[in-house]
Amino acid sequence: MSAVLDHPATAGGHAGHEAHGHHHGPTGWRRWLFATNHKDIGTLYLLFAFTMLMVGGVLALLIRAELFQPGLQLVNPELFNQLTTMHGLIMVFGAIMPAFVGFANWMVPLQIGASDMAFARMNNFSFWLMIPAAMLLVGSFAMPGGAPAAGWTLYAPLTLQMGPSMDAGIFAMHILGASSIMGSINIIVTILNMRAPGMTLMKMPMFAWTWLITAYLLIAVMPVLAGAITMTLTDRHFGTSFFNPAGGGDPVMYQHIFWFFGHPEVYIMILPAFGIISQIVPAFARKKLFGYASMVYATSSIAILSFIVWAHHMFTTGMPVTGQLFFMYATMLISVPTAVKIFNWVATMWRGSMTFETPMLFAVGFIFVFTIGGFTGLILAMAPIDIQLQDTYYVVAHFHYVLVAGSLFALFAGVYYWIPKWTGVMYVERRGQIHFWWSLISFNITFFPMHFLGLAGMPRRYADYPMQFADFNAIASIGALGFGLAQVFFFVAVVWPCMRGNGAKAPQKPWDGAEGLEWEVPSPAPFHTFETPPKLDATATRVIG
Amino acid sequence: MRLKQVRTMKSIPHKLASVLLLAGAWVGSAAHAVADLPGGPAVNQLNLHPPVTRIAEEQHFLHWMMLIICTVIFVGVFSVMFYSIWKHRKSQGAKSANFHESVTVEVVWTVIPFLIVIGMALPATKVLVAQKDTTNADLTIKTTGYQWKWGYDYLKGEGEGLSFISTLDSSHRAMSNSGNVANAPVDYLLKVDHPLVVPVGKKIRIITTANDVIHAFMVPAFGIKQDAIPGFVRDTWFRAEKVGDYYGQCAELCGKEHAYMPIHVKVLSAGDYSQWVQAEQKKAAAKLDDPAKVWKLDELVKRGEKVYAANCAACHQPNGKGAGPIKPLDGSAIVKDVDAVKQLQVVLGGAANGAMPAWKQLSDTDLAAVVSYTKNAWSNKTGQLVQPSAVVAQRGK
């Protein structure tokens, strides 16, 4: 039936697979439930992430439909708060993060010349844990009192007022955290121990590098989130008062703990995106990545700095002036390594020989639009201005510029770049271009007006707003509908035909400037690759025997 | 709760139909657009609110500065990128060069952004230090966030003792629920029953706290936003330079009515403010007991017992014996004196260099009651009665 779904059945036909004869893996649903192959698990992660992207997208469209004009027409304020909360949680933990883990599963072993992930069964477990967690999250809408409505940040003491779905949400977060930690351990061990001989760390592809750093960030901060929500849980049910002011607790401490997790978390969602872009730009500029070493150092600096900037989310809590100054300076400092990355990408393009297939379109779109989000981040970092903009739509615009036009666009770039390798089928270039321009334009229609709303002081998480904000909200809602439909188009016109095997057969290396070991195996990548460590050339990008 | 939920979900198709109708009406009535709200948002406002305080002005300046620097860098970097995209294309016959490293270049474009960032941080530091300086306020007001309204207590300065609650006009809330905003007034969702009133040109210190969950007190025209945190107090300040009405809204998610607890600050001239204070104090006094009322002994003593427990017992002890340096009231010559003037002097003006504070903020009736109570409690069975009129007379001296 399909190229992706039918590997074992047709595996005998794949070149490079016949060497070890027939494959005896499970078939049918068992193949997926008991999956231990990194490619199958990668596919599961990606499909799961896309499903959650759609669920979170529907919630977003309900929010935008309600905000299309002032007054409450569709939902009551209780449900509105549930929608914003669950949109955030589902997009962050259900869509963006699992999508990057899916990429890591598919590409890290292929890129470093490893046969599979280090812990194949733990890999299976970390994926299947996500299903009950997702069901708890989505199902919480049906619980008494509805879904959690305290915002994705789950600030105390509002969480203490929530119904039983809050506990379901906390449980889901715990499960997702455990899954992420296992996934990270797997990636770290795979990268550190299973690289093909000759693949030194400083020859490793940027995507593998960024994921190595990201995995460390995940291991460092997921337990912190677990701690914060566990304390919330015991405050709710077991009489503790960590964050409950009625018992002498401190609600602001929750925010410190949460953002100590939360800020590295936003880099967890962007560093692998930087990795994908750093692979695609050189491939389509037909020129080596400019400043590989400085890219590695810049990524590491961003990761380290991400631990000392958390309280810039809390400038309005009333920190002492010295605290505000420290977090303002530290945050502004992050723009330096980020700028280095942008410069390196532009320098990579400079005097290249560029073509603009869809992966490159999304990569250039990423650089352009992400930079806008980077600059608004710098403006927000400035504490005196942040006092005006904190908790307004300016912040909403900012983080959608870096998370949608940043992480999501990079994910799309990666899908277009590697889907020929995954499925053995070339997507239709024209459709990719339509998807890109449709997404880019509707994205900006949705989120650019939010900067103005925020500057004018419209607070976020508002179910209804003064009349003066009406026009920009209407524009944003129309853009959001367009953006949502663009993603349906993406699945129907691009992903599904490739998965079904409909389309031109992809060559082993569809992009003439692409480098790396993933292009040394056939398309689609056989079920098993690099079962014996490949012998690499001096640059560790070609297999020579 | 659950039923409500289900009802909401069920009514979505029905509401969808009505929203389509309304959307049509909205497009049709575009001519009947709302006007700007002075001191609040303007229609399709593109920038921060017009500043009314020095701090807000500085924030404006910083924002413009940042916007210009960022735009210049943005245009610069992306001119290079798009030039390259235009020029270095395969279809233009471009052959790729081979360079991919240059330590000099890397150092240069690390150091330059670093210097730019320092240049940005310096003016921001100045403003930040200024906006955190809440000392030497002329008027201190405690702002308490409740689900879902604001409470204002004038703690210190002209108007001291005033206290009221400020809630959204209920007709606006009803209009929001109806979903039909065709006739919404210009201050839709921003109109409150009792605005916060402050004098122009005076440094107002706002102390924030909350009763239930975290709220945030925000007035964009003043450049202030401060979380109101239950169990904790935080502060911010502003000095409004123009009389007028200024609007803000709660800026921290605080539950279902988060969008419905606006802030309205009325800035008055010094004279108007004094008049307002006097009028409010009269209104407040009118609500209190009539100080001319003549009380019976047992009534007044009963009331005094409560006042004593709330205000005096912490130091003088419930048994009136005092403790350590705290003077006993039980058996005290001043308390038992037939002439109450001495005791009233102490109660109204304090004693022992403020170790015994002045209690003039208590009402005349409360003071008369507590004095009468001490004259009759414990072993002080004097049977003497001090009427509120005596307190009024003493206050006048």
Interface residues (C-beta under 8 A of the other chain):
Chain A: A65 F68 Q69 P70 G71 L72 Q73 L74 V75 N76 P77 E78 L79 N81 P144 G145 G146 A149 A150 G151 Y155 P157 L158 Q161 G163 P245 A246 G248 G249 D250 P251 V252 A285 R286 K287 K288 L289 F290 G291 Y292 A293 S294 T316 T317 G318 P320 V321 Q324 L325 M328 Y329 M332 L333 S335 V336 P337 A339 V340 I342 F343 V346 A347 T348 M349 W350 R351 G352 S353 M354 T355 F356 V364 I367 F368 T371 I372 F375 L378 I379 M382 A383 P384 I385 I387 Q388 Q390 D391 T392 F452 L455 A456 G457 M458 P459 R461 Y462 A463 D464 Y465 P466 M467 Q468 F469 A470 D471 F472 A474 G513
Chain B: M1 R2 K4 Q5 T8 M9 I12 K15 L16 S18 V19 L22 A23 W26 V34 D36 L37 G40 P41 A42 V43 N44 Q45 L46 N47 L48 H49 I55 A56 E58 Q59 L62 H63 M66 L67 C70 I73 F74 V77 F78 V80 M81 S84 I85 H88 R89 K90 S91 A94 K95 S96 A97 N98 F99 H100 E101 S102 V105 E106 W109 T110 P113 F114 V117 M120 A121 A124 T125 V127 L128 V129 Q131 K132 M175 S176 N177 S178 G179 N180 V181 A184 V186 D187 Y188 L189 L190 T208 D212 V213 I214 A216 M218 P220 G223 I224 K225 Q226 D227 I229 P230 G231 F232 R234 D235 T236 G248 Q249 C250 A251 E252 L253 C254 G255 K256 E257 H258 A259 Y260
